Structures are given as C-alpha cells and as structure tokens.
Amino acid sequence: MEIEETKVTQKFQTTIPKRIRKRLGVKSGGEVFWHIVKEFVVVDTHKKVNNPVEFLTSQIKMNLDAVKLVHEARSEMA
C-alpha cells in the first residue's frame, strides 16, 4: 500500500494525486463522492455507495500482520 500526501488550501481544496486520478479515471469537471467510514475517508468516482462498510469489506483482500505494522509504525516515529 502506498500513501499519497497533498496539502489543503485556505479554501479547503486539495489536488487528487496524478497516480490516483489515472487509476480511478478522474477527469477535469468530473465528480467524486466522499464517504466517512469510522475514521477513514473513502473517495468514490462512479456512484454513491449505499452501504460503505459492506462495500469496503467486500474489497479488502489484504493479509495484514498487526504486530509487523506496529513495529513499522514505531520505527518510523523514532
């Protein structure tokens, strides 16, 4: 998983990173939909998701090791 970072302007605007725009097919003048799921923000480009939790759980195919993630996070903070 790669993380992209952008700045938020004084008008609360931000730029969708090029790699993400290309992957999602976002075009100038197009629409994106913002969903809040717990403490996560999900951006959808096609349609409003009626049940974001069900949508997200159907998309997750990662095998995450929680202990490894904690060690990595701690080493980055050191």
QUIVEN-V491612 format. One record per run of one state. SS is the DSSP state (A for helix, B for strand, O for the rest). FROM is the first residue (numbers start at 0). TO is the last residue. Records with the same first field share a line. If there is no record, write none. Layout:
SS = FROM-TO ; FROM-TO
This chain:
O = 0-16 ; 24-31 ; 37-38 ; 44-50 ; 59-64 ; 77-77
A = 17-23 ; 51-58 ; 65-76
B = 32-36 ; 39-43
